[in-house]
Amino acid sequence: MNELKYTIKTHKVNREYNQPHFFILNKGLNSGLSMRNPCPNCFVLKTDSEEQKEFYFYLCQALKIGTYFKYYLRGSVILFITIDDVRKVIDNALNTKDSKLWQVRIQKLQKLADYEENLKKQLKLISDLKIAILRS
């Protein structure tokens, strides 16, 4: 992968993006969650290539699962994370001596996500089969 670079901005509802991108939830206990589809309370992270987009998507997912964003949550009623704090968490992950380790972690996380998706499809098929058996 070439040099990693990204831009992150506040998403505006109904805005469309030409660059490869994904969304990061910025309100609530799931702040930092990477999403394929937008919601009103999210940031958009844009990259130069699909490969970089996938890398950052899974990096943010790993950072969320590892509770790296949790430290930066603020607010008394509705918790939120600022765009600067999201940048800080991402940049810290990439600029540590473990940055190569993040590559390995992300590859493993992608494989687990594929496995999870396969299991969901299998469960859906089993559920459909149960319905078909009961209706016959």
Phi, psi and omega in degrees: 000136179289189180305132180274124174214151183208164169232146179228131181221167175285130179285138174250132183305138179073006176278140178248151184236138180272330181281158171302135186203166169208177187241151180233120179297137182239004178230144177094180182293341178267017177306134182101350180294127177276138184224146177281330182245148184283162170220168183300329184252071181210164172257160173245132177250120183248143180229179180271340184216160177297323180298315178294320179302313180296320178301309182293324178302310181286331174297313179296322177297316179296318179294324177292311180298321179280006178059030178290332180280336187304321181302329187267359179295138177222170182110149183262327181255303177249116180288149178208167176233142181274160180296324178294323178291324177296315176302316182299315181295315180296311181297321178298320179296322183279337185259008178273169177292345179269015184301324176294325179295327177298322178302313181295315180300318182294319177299318178294320179296321177297317178296318178295322178296318177297316179298317179298318179297319178297317178296321178298319178296319179296317178296322178295317178297319178297317178298315178297321179295319177301315180297316180297320179295316182289334180271347183274000000 
